[in-house]
Amino acid sequence: MKTRIIHADIYTPDIHIGNGVLEVHGGAIQFVGTADEFGSSPEVQVIDARGHKLIPGLIDTHIHGAGGFDISAGGAAGAAEYLASQGITAFLATTHFVMTHSELLQSVAQIAEVIDNPPIGAQILGIHMEGPWIAADRSPFSRADLCYPITREDIALFMQAARGNLRMVTFAPELPGALEVIPWLREQGIIPSAGHTNADYNTCMRAVEQGLNHSTHTYNAMPPLHHRSPGTIGAVMDSAEVTAELIADGFHVLPPMMRLLIKAKGTEHVCLVSDAVPLAGLPAGTHMHWCGLDIGTDGEISILNDGRPAGAYKLLNRSLEVMVKSGTAEFGQALHMASRVPAEMLGLKKGQLAAGFDADLVVMDDDLNPLLTMVAGNIVYVKEGFIDVKRFTNSL
């Protein structure tokens, strides 16, 4: 049966439609437009958005956990359910690098098992391995004995464990042999991303020539931008083919530098990510032991005892709020970088409210709290009291 959402303040994200109507059937969007444009349709379930925002589902390509669930330690299914309640409809399950090789292989295999047996909630689009092929001095969590250069043979082992679900790898391009691996990664359909790196400008530009097309949490865990030593950041800004991740929590990168990156790259080549740790979404004052360190939150950020960033706390719906309130981007622009950009980067029919695209969408209140989340046309989250979900045949 078709589902029609009426009285919606729609952001496609690039077009704003007031008092809009959207219709879903068979897991895909069939119609988006104004109430005047929409004709009658029999056999339809109606959801009244009551004037609230209707947006494409948010897509997070760099996230380690949330709601207390550690993706690298068997928590991928729990994270998927929790993320749906925060407006994230799809994500790349991201592993960390503070594990032995055998533990990391096991972690990847566990995530692959969840992908093959999907839980109710956000869709796991694949696996993003953030290291261990990184510069050990570029993270407070890293251990030198667990970091090493990237090789085809090592990636092949993780590809096998991932059962074809390895979609992105973060590595330091200055490490021995890294440049030679990049074309092969592209051939395997894996996005090569520079991160946790000390690469200078020239090294990073050589990596781009080999096919590097992504930058992991740009600005963070890389040499600072300097007018006589542009480094990795300068190369990212200077390369149109590179999509730059941005942790838009207002703490990892301050608004002036966020605006600078967007001016340099354009909204088409900036991808908002959370880099959230399992602490994300838990109450202020919560502490946990993660990656060998004690981390805590004040409800705004995730930090170490010495005040340094410890992953991130805010999820993408809160990143939208930061972008708008800081004057960094208008709502539609911020939404574009959190939905359409990651979808196009992964080659998916997601991230837009348009006919023929996957029916991954979110109804949000004025404070950007989700009221309803739909994945592939199925209702996977409803805030209590918004609708009577039992009336709908496509609720899970």
Secondary structure, 3 states (H helix, E strand, C coil): CEEEEEEEEEECCCCEEEEEEEEEECCEEEEEEECCCCCCCCCEEEEECCCCEEEECEEEEEECEECCEEHHHCCHHHHHHHHHCCCEEEEEEEECCCCCHHHHHHHHHHHHHHHHCCCCCCEEEEEEEECCCCCHHHCCCCCHHHCCCCCHHHHHHHHHHHCCCEEEEEECCCCCCHHHHHHHHHHCCCEEEECCCCCCHHHHHHHHHHCCCEECCCCCCCCCCECCECHHHHHHHCCCCCEEEEECCCCCCCHHHHHHHHHHHCHHHEEEECCECCCCCCCCCCEEEECCEEEEECCCCEEECCCCECCECCCHHHHHHHHHHCCCCCHHHHHHHHCHHHHHHCCCCCCCCCCCCECCEEEECCCCCEEEEEECCEEEEECCCCCCHHHCCCEC
